[in-house]
Amino acid sequence: MTLTIPLVLLLAVVVVLLLRFKAVGAGAAVVVALFGFYLAGTDASDTVNQLVTAITGALADAGR
């Protein structure tokens, strides 16, 4: 059985935990979210997507 979790959901949980434990302020979380939003609209989005796909593929293969 394979369990899949969207990466966006996983990252959202991490951000919420960081905010909860005061490891990062609300202002920093907003800046990071805006950076990700604007980065998605640039030419770098393809490179970032390929990098994340490669990392998640490597992690999936390491678990076998």
N, C-alpha and C positions, 0 to 999 in steps of 0.2 A: 504494500500500500504506500502510495506516495502522497505526501502532504505538501501542498504548495501555498506559499504566503507571498502576496504581492510585496515587492521591495518597498514601495511607497508606504504601505501599512507598517512594515518593519521599521523604516526610518522615522515614521510618525511616532511610534511607540518609544523609540530611543529619544527623540526630542522631548516628548512628554516626561519621560523619566529624568532627563537632564534638568528640565524645568522644575520638576517635583523635588528633586534632591538639591536644588539650587547650585548645580554645577555650572549652569549657564543662565544668564539673565534673559528676561523676556525680550529685551531690545536686541540681544545677540541672536536669539532664535528668529526674530522677524527679519533681521539682516540676512541670515543664512537662507531663509525661505525665499526672500526676494532675489538673492543671488542665484539660487537654483532656478527660479522662475525665468529670470532674464538669460541665464546660461542656456536654457532649453531653446531659446529663440535665436541662438547664434549658430555659426558653422561648427562650433565645438560640440554641439549636441550629438552628432553622429559618433565622434571619437569617444565621448563619455559613455554613450550607449554601448559601443563595442567593448570598451574596457569593463563595464559592469557585467556585460554578458560573458566575457572571458573569465572574470573572477568567479561569477556564480557557477559557470560550467566547471571550473577547476575545483571549486568546493564540492560540487555534486559528485565529481569523479573521485575526490579524495575520500568521500564517505562510503564508497563501495568496497 
